[in-house]
Amino acid sequence: MGRGTSEGESGASLDRRDAEDAEVSQRGAKASGGAAGVARGGRELSLQLLKVPELPLPRPPRSRRTVALSALSARPLRLCVSSPVLPALAARAPLVPRPLPHARPKPPPAPPRPAEGVVSWNLNTACNYRCSYCTQRFKEDRGRWARDTPRFLAAFARLEGRWEIKISGGEPFVHPTLNEIVRGLAELGHRVSIVTNFSAKRDKLASFVEAAGGRVGIFSCSLHLEYVEDLSEFAERLSWLRGELLAAADPELPAPEVCVTSVATREVLPRLPEVAEVFRAADLRFKVQPEKQNRDVIRYTPEEEQQLLALGGHNLTGQIAHGFLGAPCWAGSRYFILDDEGTAYRCYPARRYKVERMGSFLSEGFRLADEAETCLYRYCNCTVPIARGMMPRAPGG
């Protein structure tokens, strides 16, 4: 069909288009060797004579990586002999599989289930000292204490078997019902250990020994050199107390132990060898504890670390800081932390980070884990579970 015209198209315009069509057809005839002409009036053109070029179909966009790979595949592969890798490819050497990354060593197995469980009970926050390095010095309430003694004793009665209840504070000897608690625990068949700044008078110490009924485990005295000036009097009073504890001890139980601990601040660290000698002369065990701030041991210099290790490390463990991350631990099953309000945590790191909360110890629904579970912390800041065999004796440092 010829081209139609719009309404009102002029005759001159039509004659011009006919001439253009004729010219196009003539060009096509020349391109095809002049085999055909154009129809009358130039309106019907032979499509066979017109070489209409094929337009490429649109392609989907390609990524830069696809374009680069296409370009590489379109050119021959040339290898550079100066490369240490490509000659091997050119020779078609077999590919060597890349070795897998080294797997982490498996953690050691859990130690045997401890026969005696341990509770570290922070009986109160009240204290008659205000040591500059104390980790509790920023507590808003330093006057709390476990007021509901009968409920706590009822909860301890629900624990199966014998447990060592290690009481600390604050300062437990300022607690108004300390002797009532100690006597109740002893009557339940548990053992009682205590951590104190040893500021109590002899009559108060004697009443504690009587209330414990021969079931004292460890009597640990914290030596705070900011408050104690006469080391000889301190050592003499502790030697007296050791005699009282041994005289009252139940022969069916492990013998009671007494010890002295002191925080190794930078200021007192140079003095500690001399202090240790005072207690060694009195046949009293002396231990140092690294200073901790913001949940971690402070950054000692290498020389200071050597001084700490020469004194036995943290509580005579031979190390300054312990780590059991990934290792099995009986904390949460045979060991847990208890605060003065009755909240239980799996361990001290859990309490510091406010995780692994075990619920209210005072609730009848309180439950312990059945087995040892994986440690989640890179730093174990308490040596109580270490000394009681709650984890493998291969700390990570």
C-alpha positions in Angstrom: 0.0 0.0 0.0 1.1 3.6 -0.6 1.5 6.0 2.2 -1.7 7.7 3.3 -1.9 11.5 3.7 -3.2 13.5 6.5 -6.3 15.6 5.9 -5.5 18.9 4.0 -2.1 17.6 2.7 -1.3 19.7 -0.5 -0.7 18.2 -4.0 2.8 19.7 -4.2 3.7 17.8 -1.0 2.5 14.6 -2.5 4.5 15.1 -5.7 7.6 15.7 -3.7 7.2 12.5 -1.7 6.7 10.5 -4.9 9.9 11.9 -6.2 11.7 10.9 -2.9 10.2 7.4 -3.1 11.4 7.0 -6.7 14.9 8.0 -5.7 15.0 5.5 -2.9 13.9 2.7 -5.2 16.4 3.6 -7.8 19.2 3.4 -5.1 17.9 0.0 -4.1 17.9 -1.2 -7.7 21.5 -0.1 -8.2 22.4 -1.9 -5.0 20.8 -5.1 -6.3 22.3 -4.9 -9.8 19.3 -3.1 -11.4 17.1 -6.2 -11.5 13.8 -4.5 -10.8 12.2 -1.1 -11.0 9.7 0.9 -9.1 5.9 0.6 -9.5 3.9 3.3 -11.3 3.9 6.6 -9.5 6.7 5.4 -7.1 4.0 4.7 -4.4 4.6 0.9 -4.2 8.1 -0.1 -3.5 9.5 -3.6 -3.6 10.6 -4.6 -0.1 12.9 -7.2 -1.6 14.9 -4.5 -3.2 15.2 -2.3 -0.1 17.9 -3.6 2.2 16.3 -2.6 5.5 19.0 -3.1 8.2 18.0 -5.3 11.3 18.0 -3.4 14.5 19.5 -5.2 17.5 17.1 -6.2 20.2 17.6 -4.5 23.6 19.7 -6.6 26.0 19.4 -6.6 29.8 22.0 -4.5 31.6 25.0 -6.4 32.6 27.2 -6.0 35.6 30.8 -4.8 35.3 32.0 -8.2 36.3 29.9 -9.8 33.5 31.3 -7.3 30.9 34.8 -8.0 32.1 34.4 -11.8 31.8 32.9 -11.4 28.4 35.9 -9.3 27.2 38.3 -11.9 28.6 36.5 -14.8 26.9 36.6 -12.9 23.5 40.4 -12.6 23.5 43.0 -15.4 23.6 44.5 -16.2 27.0 48.1 -15.1 27.3 50.2 -16.1 30.3 53.1 -14.1 31.6 56.0 -16.4 32.3 57.3 -14.0 34.9 54.4 -14.9 37.2 55.2 -17.8 39.7 51.6 -19.0 39.4 50.6 -18.7 35.8 53.2 -21.1 34.3 51.7 -23.8 36.4 48.3 -23.0 35.0 49.7 -23.0 31.4 51.1 -26.5 32.0 47.7 -27.5 33.3 49.1 -28.7 36.6 46.5 -30.3 38.8 44.9 -27.9 41.3 45.9 -28.5 45.0 43.0 -28.0 47.4 43.4 -25.3 49.9 43.8 -26.7 53.4 41.1 -25.9 55.9 41.8 -23.5 58.8 43.1 -25.2 61.9 40.2 -26.2 64.2 40.3 -24.9 67.7 41.3 -27.5 70.2 38.6 -29.1 72.1 38.2 -27.8 75.7 39.3 -30.2 78.4 36.6 -32.4 79.9 34.7 -31.3 83.0 36.2 -32.3 86.3 34.4 -34.8 88.5 31.2 -33.5 90.1 32.3 -31.8 93.4 30.9 -33.7 96.4 30.4 -30.5 98.4 28.6 -27.5 96.8 29.7 -23.9 97.6 27.7 -20.7 97.9 29.4 -17.3 98.0 26.9 -15.3 100.0 27.3 -11.5 100.1 25.4 -11.2 103.3 25.4 -7.4 103.4 26.8 -4.3 101.8 27.3 -2.5 105.1 31.0 -2.1 106.1 32.9 -0.2 108.8 35.8 0.5 106.4 36.0 2.7 103.3 39.0 1.4 101.5 40.1 3.5 98.5 40.5 0.4 96.2 37.3 -1.4 97.3 35.3 -2.6 94.3 32.1 -1.8 96.3 33.0 1.8 97.2 30.7 3.2 94.5 27.6 1.3 95.7 24.8 3.7 96.4 23.5 1.7 99.3 26.2 0.5 101.6 23.7 -0.3 104.4 21.7 -3.2 103.0 21.7 -6.5 104.9 19.8 -9.8 104.6 16.9 -9.0 106.9 14.8 -12.2 106.5 17.0 -14.7 108.3 14.3 -17.4 108.7 13.5 -17.4 104.9 17.2 -17.7 104.0 17.7 -20.6 106.4 14.6 -22.3 104.9 16.1 -21.9 101.5 19.5 -23.4 102.6 17.6 -26.3 104.1 16.3 -27.1 100.6 19.8 -27.7 99.2 20.6 -31.3 98.9 23.7 -32.6 100.7 26.4 -30.7 102.4 27.4 -27.2 101.2 30.1 -24.8 102.2 28.4 -21.4 102.7 31.1 -18.7 102.3 29.9 -15.5 103.9 31.2 -12.1 103.0 30.0 -8.5 102.7 30.5 -5.7 103.1 31.7 -6.7 106.5 29.7 -9.7 107.9 30.6 -9.0 111.5 28.5 -5.9 111.5 25.4 -7.9 110.4 23.0 -8.0 113.4 22.0 -11.6 113.0 25.3 -13.1 111.9 25.5 -15.6 114.8 21.9 -16.7 114.3 22.6 -17.3 110.6 25.8 -19.2 111.3 24.2 -21.4 114.0 21.3 -22.2 111.7 23.6 -23.2 108.8 25.6 -25.4 111.1 22.4 -27.1 112.4 21.4 -27.8 108.8 24.7 -29.8 108.3 26.4 -27.2 106.2 29.9 -25.8 106.7 30.5 -22.1 107.2 33.4 -20.0 105.8 33.8 -16.3 106.2 35.7 -13.3 104.8 36.2 -10.5 107.2 38.4 -7.4 107.7 39.1 -8.8 111.1 38.2 -5.7 113.0 35.9 -7.5 115.4 36.8 -7.8 119.0 37.8 -11.1 120.6 34.4 -11.6 122.4 32.6 -11.2 119.1 35.0 -13.6 117.4 34.5 -16.1 120.2 30.7 -16.0 119.9 31.1 -16.8 116.2 33.2 -19.8 116.9 30.6 -21.1 119.4 27.7 -20.5 116.9 29.5 -22.4 114.2 29.6 -25.6 116.3 32.9 -26.8 114.9 31.8 -26.5 111.3 34.0 -23.7 110.1 35.7 -24.2 106.8 37.9 -21.2 106.0 38.4 -18.1 108.1 39.8 -15.5 105.7 41.1 -12.2 107.1 41.5 -9.3 104.7 44.4 -7.1 105.7 43.7 -3.5 104.8 46.9 -1.6 105.4 45.0 1.7 105.2 43.5 0.8 108.5 45.9 -1.7 110.2 49.2 -0.3 111.6 50.2 -3.0 114.1 50.9 -6.2 112.0 52.1 -8.1 115.0 48.9 -7.6 117.0 46.9 -8.6 113.9 49.0 -11.8 113.6 48.8 -12.6 117.3 45.0 -12.2 117.4 44.6 -14.5 114.4 46.9 -17.1 115.9 44.6 -17.1 119.0 41.5 -17.5 116.8 43.1 -20.4 114.9 43.6 -22.2 118.3 39.9 -21.6 119.2 38.7 -22.9 115.8 40.9 -26.0 116.0 39.8 -26.8 119.6 36.1 -26.6 118.5 36.5 -28.4 115.2 34.3 -31.4 114.3 36.7 -34.3 113.7 34.4 -35.7 111.0 35.0 -32.6 108.8 38.1 -31.1 107.2 40.1 -29.1 109.6 39.4 -25.4 109.6 41.9 -23.1 107.9 42.9 -19.5 108.5 44.6 -17.2 106.1 45.4 -13.5 105.5 44.9 -11.8 102.2 45.9 -8.3 101.0 45.1 -6.3 97.9 48.3 -5.6 96.0 47.8 -1.9 95.1 50.7 -0.1 93.5 51.3 1.8 96.7 51.6 -1.2 99.0 53.2 -3.7 96.5 56.8 -2.9 97.5 55.9 -3.5 101.2 54.2 -6.8 100.7 57.3 -9.1 100.9 58.0 -7.6 104.3 54.3 -8.0 105.3 54.3 -11.6 104.1 57.4 -12.4 106.3 55.5 -11.2 109.4 52.8 -13.8 108.9 55.1 -16.5 107.7 57.0 -16.1 111.0 53.7 -16.7 112.8 53.0 -19.8 110.6 50.0 -18.1 109.0 49.3 -18.4 105.3 49.5 -15.0 103.5 48.0 -14.4 100.0 48.0 -11.4 97.7 45.1 -10.4 95.5 45.6 -8.2 92.4 43.8 -4.9 92.4 40.7 -4.8 90.2 38.9 -1.8 88.8 36.0 -1.8 86.3 35.7 -5.6 86.4 39.4 -6.2 85.4 42.8 -6.4 86.9 44.6 -3.1 86.7 47.5 -2.8 84.1 50.6 -3.7 86.1 54.0 -3.1 84.7 56.1 -6.3 83.9 58.2 -5.6 87.0 55.1 -5.4 89.2 53.8 -8.6 87.7 57.0 -10.3 88.6 56.6 -9.1 92.2 53.1 -10.5 92.3 54.2 -13.8 91.0 57.0 -14.0 93.5 54.4 -13.7 96.2 52.4 -16.6 94.7 50.1 -14.8 92.3 46.4 -14.4 93.0 45.7 -16.3 96.2 48.8 -18.6 95.7 47.5 -19.9 92.3 50.7 -19.0 90.5 48.8 -16.7 88.2 47.6 -13.1 88.2 44.5 -13.5 86.1 42.6 -16.7 85.2 40.5 -17.4 82.1 38.3 -20.4 81.4 36.3 -19.2 78.4 34.8 -22.2 76.6 35.8 -24.7 79.4 33.2 -26.6 81.3 32.5 -25.4 84.8 30.2 -26.6 87.6 29.2 -23.0 88.5 25.4 -22.9 88.4 25.2 -26.5 89.6 27.6 -27.0 92.5 28.5 -23.3 93.0 26.6 -20.0 92.8 26.6 -16.4 94.0 24.0 -15.1 96.4 23.3 -11.5 97.3 21.7 -10.0 100.4 18.3 -9.8 98.7 18.2 -13.4 97.7 19.1 -13.1 94.0 21.3 -15.9 92.7 23.8 -15.8 89.9 25.9 -18.5 88.3 29.2 -16.9 89.3 30.9 -13.5 90.1 31.5 -12.6 86.4 27.8 -13.3 85.7 26.8 -11.0 88.5 29.1 -8.3 87.4 27.7 -8.4 83.9 24.1 -9.0 85.2 23.7 -12.2 83.1 23.0 -15.8 83.9 20.7 -14.9 86.7 19.3 -18.0 88.4 16.3 -16.3 90.0 15.4 -16.0 93.7 17.1 -18.4 96.0 14.3 -17.8 98.5 11.7 -19.2 96.1 10.7 -22.9 96.5 11.0 -23.2 92.7 14.7 -22.3 92.7 16.6 -24.9 90.7 20.3 -25.7 90.0 21.8 -27.0 86.8 22.2 -30.7 86.5 25.6 -30.7 84.8 28.7 -28.6 84.2 28.2 -25.9 81.6 30.5 -23.8 79.4 32.2 -20.8 80.9 31.2 -17.6 79.0 33.9 -15.2 80.4 37.4 -14.4 79.5 38.3 -13.5 83.1 37.4 -15.4 86.2 38.0 -12.9 89.1 37.3 -15.3 92.0 39.5 -18.2 93.1 36.8 -19.9 95.2 35.5 -22.1 92.4 39.1 -22.7 91.2 40.2 -23.9 94.6 37.1 -26.1 94.9 37.7 -27.9 91.6 34.7 -26.5 89.7 36.6 -26.3 86.4 39.6 -28.0 84.8 42.9 -27.1 86.4 44.3 -25.7 83.1 43.3 -22.0 83.1 43.9 -20.0 80.0 45.7 -17.2 81.9 
